[in-house]
Amino acid sequence: MKWVYSIKHKTRAALLLGVVLVLVLAKNLLDSSHVSQLGTSFAAVYEDRLLVESYIYQLSEHLHEKKMLVEQSYHTGQQQQLPQQLKAKNAAILTLVEAYGKTTLTHEEAQFFKAFTQDIDAMQALENKYLAAAGAQEQVKLLVKEQLDAQHRLTKGHLSQLSRIQVAEGKRLNDESKQIIAGSNILTHFELALVVSLGIMIQMLVFASKSQISKFPQKPMLN
């Protein structure tokens, strides 16, 4: 009958080991999922936030430089080089806008980005109007310049809103990454505690098995 008790305890030990293996496998699958989520978050921070913030900075610089070119031409009265200068700046702005548009936009960001692109078109139309008024009366030229200045302020305002969104989204992605890491740490501690507990239970079964076997009377030695 000793083998009966031995098999019974071995079966229990095997079941406990099976539970350990299933839990470890499940933990590994969860870890793989967490790593994938972290990779996605880090990629989003770089591609959709850090790069976009650099686009916004460059756009702001180009807009400022365009404004300075118009101011200089207005006060000096020299506009010979202004058309080519504005054309070069607008081409650079268009390249950045196209790059920005290929990134992943939030719903709010998409609205401000659309408004910004409309601002760019409106600004270029006013620039063309300003260039066409080069030989017009001073009052006409001043009126167009004031409209261009107002459009510049509106455009910079929408650009500032886009920059604000990058900071908010970057913080959100950072918070999500922290939550993923915290959740993974909790599961790791739980896994460790469970493995230790199951190890103790297996040891108890082994000792119980030996104790049951030792209770059976031994056959006397043959003379």
C-alpha positions in Angstrom: 0.0 0.0 0.0 3.0 2.4 0.2 2.8 3.1 -3.5 -0.8 4.3 -3.1 0.3 7.1 -0.8 3.3 7.9 -2.9 1.3 8.3 -6.1 -1.4 10.4 -4.3 1.2 12.9 -3.0 3.1 12.9 -6.3 -0.2 13.8 -8.1 -0.8 16.7 -5.8 2.7 17.9 -6.2 2.4 17.6 -10.0 -0.9 19.6 -9.9 0.8 22.3 -7.9 3.7 22.4 -10.3 1.2 22.6 -13.1 -0.4 25.6 -11.5 3.0 27.3 -11.1 3.8 26.7 -14.8 0.4 28.1 -15.9 0.8 31.2 -13.7 4.4 31.8 -14.9 3.3 31.4 -18.5 0.4 33.9 -17.9 2.8 36.3 -16.3 5.2 36.1 -19.2 2.4 36.8 -21.6 1.3 39.8 -19.6 4.9 41.0 -19.5 5.2 40.7 -23.3 2.0 42.8 -23.6 3.3 45.4 -21.2 6.6 45.6 -23.1 4.7 46.1 -26.3 2.6 48.9 -24.7 5.7 50.6 -23.4 7.3 50.4 -26.8 4.2 52.0 -28.3 4.1 54.7 -25.7 7.8 55.6 -26.2 7.4 55.6 -29.9 4.4 57.9 -29.6 6.3 60.3 -27.3 9.2 60.6 -29.8 7.3 60.5 -33.2 4.1 62.3 -32.3 5.2 64.6 -29.5 9.0 65.4 -29.5 9.2 65.6 -33.3 6.0 67.6 -33.5 7.3 70.0 -30.9 10.4 70.6 -33.0 8.1 71.2 -36.0 6.2 73.7 -34.0 9.4 75.5 -32.9 10.6 75.7 -36.5 7.2 76.9 -37.7 7.2 79.6 -35.1 10.7 80.7 -36.2 9.6 80.9 -39.9 6.5 82.9 -39.0 8.5 85.3 -36.9 11.1 85.8 -39.7 8.3 86.4 -42.2 6.9 89.1 -40.0 10.3 90.7 -39.7 10.8 90.7 -43.4 7.5 92.5 -44.0 8.2 95.0 -41.2 11.6 95.7 -42.7 10.3 96.2 -46.2 7.4 98.4 -45.0 9.7 100.8 -43.1 12.5 100.8 -45.7 10.2 100.8 -48.7 12.4 98.1 -50.4 10.4 95.2 -51.6 12.6 93.9 -54.5 13.7 90.8 -52.6 10.6 90.3 -50.5 8.7 88.1 -52.9 11.5 85.5 -53.1 12.2 85.7 -49.4 8.5 85.0 -48.6 8.3 82.3 -51.2 11.3 80.5 -49.6 9.8 80.8 -46.1 6.4 79.5 -47.3 8.0 76.5 -49.0 9.8 75.6 -45.7 6.5 76.1 -43.8 4.6 73.8 -46.2 7.2 71.1 -45.8 6.9 71.2 -42.0 3.1 71.3 -42.2 3.1 68.2 -44.4 5.4 66.4 -41.9 3.2 67.4 -39.0 0.1 66.1 -40.8 1.5 62.6 -41.1 1.8 62.2 -37.3 -1.0 60.8 -35.1 -3.3 63.7 -34.1 -5.7 63.7 -31.2 -9.2 65.0 -31.8 -8.5 68.4 -30.3 -5.1 68.6 -32.0 -6.7 67.9 -35.4 -9.1 70.8 -34.9 -6.3 73.3 -34.1 -4.1 71.9 -36.8 -6.9 72.4 -39.4 -7.3 76.0 -38.1 -3.6 76.5 -38.4 -3.4 75.3 -42.0 -6.2 77.6 -42.8 -4.3 80.5 -41.1 -1.3 79.7 -43.3 -3.4 79.9 -46.5 -5.0 83.2 -45.3 -1.6 84.6 -44.4 -0.1 83.8 -47.9 -3.1 85.4 -49.5 -2.6 88.6 -47.5 1.1 88.5 -48.3 0.3 88.4 -52.0 -2.1 91.3 -51.4 0.6 93.2 -49.6 3.0 92.7 -52.4 0.4 93.8 -55.0 -0.1 97.0 -53.0 3.5 98.0 -53.3 2.7 100.9 -55.6 -0.6 101.8 -53.9 -1.3 104.7 -51.5 0.3 104.5 -48.1 -3.1 104.1 -46.4 -4.0 101.1 -48.6 -0.6 99.5 -47.9 -0.9 100.1 -44.1 -4.4 98.6 -44.1 -3.1 95.4 -45.7 -0.2 95.3 -43.3 -2.5 95.6 -40.3 -4.6 92.7 -41.6 -1.4 90.7 -42.1 -0.3 91.5 -38.5 -3.7 90.4 -37.2 -3.5 87.2 -39.1 0.0 86.6 -37.8 -1.2 86.9 -34.2 -4.1 84.5 -34.9 -1.8 82.0 -36.5 0.7 82.1 -33.6 -2.2 81.7 -31.2 -3.2 78.4 -32.9 0.4 77.3 -33.0 0.7 77.9 -29.2 -2.4 75.8 -28.6 -0.8 73.0 -30.6 2.3 73.3 -28.5 0.2 73.1 -25.3 -1.3 69.9 -26.6 2.1 68.3 -27.0 2.9 68.9 -23.4 -0.4 67.5 -22.2 -0.2 64.4 -24.4 3.4 63.8 -23.4 2.4 63.9 -19.7 -0.5 61.5 -20.4 1.8 59.0 -22.1 4.3 59.3 -19.3 1.6 58.6 -16.7 0.4 55.6 -18.7 3.9 54.2 -18.8 4.3 54.6 -15.1 1.0 52.7 -14.5 2.1 49.9 -16.8 5.4 49.6 -14.9 3.6 49.7 -11.5 1.2 47.0 -12.6 4.0 44.8 -13.8 5.8 45.2 -10.5 2.7 44.2 -8.5 2.3 41.1 -10.7 5.9 40.2 -10.2 5.7 40.4 -6.4 2.5 38.4 -6.5 4.1 35.8 -8.7 7.1 35.5 -6.4 4.9 35.2 -3.3 2.8 32.5 -5.0 5.8 30.5 -6.1 7.2 30.5 -2.6 3.9 29.5 -1.2 3.5 26.6 -3.6 7.1 25.5 -3.0 6.3 25.3 0.7 3.2 23.3 0.0 5.1 20.9 -2.2 7.7 20.4 0.6 4.8 19.7 3.0 3.4 17.1 0.7 6.8 15.4 0.4 7.2 15.3 4.1 3.6 14.0 4.5 4.3 11.3 2.0 7.4 10.1 3.9 5.5 10.2 7.1 2.7 8.1 5.7 5.1 5.5 4.3 7.0 5.2 7.6 3.7 4.2 9.4 3.6 0.9 7.6 5.2 -2.0 9.4 8.4 -3.2 8.0 8.7 -6.9 7.0 10.9 -8.8 9.4 14.2 -9.9 8.2 14.4 -13.5 7.1 16.9 -15.6 9.1 
